[in-house]
């Protein structure tokens, strides 16, 4: 599988980026972590990669984990999580520490010079009731 994914593929960059993150806040949301299951780090990787590719449904993410070589690469040989596990990860674990993870991501991107921090964008959508 390692040779099937080009060296400059975005999935490799994502994996390296998440590997460098401090995920202690995410790991604190767990009481225990099972051995034959994707780790919280791997779950975060597949969630971010799914969002990068416009996949948001837990069932679609499950299917991608079973069929797509890039998702399999991120799972590092672990079995694909089922849709219930993915939904539970989002609602119980990711939502509990999403602000901290986004702040860390922003800080890292600032330090790498990928974003300037000079411009702030706010979603100002107005929807009529």
Secondary structure as UniProt FT lines:
FT   HELIX           2..4
FT   TURN            7..8
FT   HELIX           10..19
FT   HELIX           24..28
FT   TURN            35..36
FT   HELIX           40..52
FT   TURN            53..54
FT   HELIX           58..67
FT   HELIX           69..75
FT   TURN            76..77
FT   HELIX           83..88
FT   HELIX           89..94
FT   HELIX           95..112
//
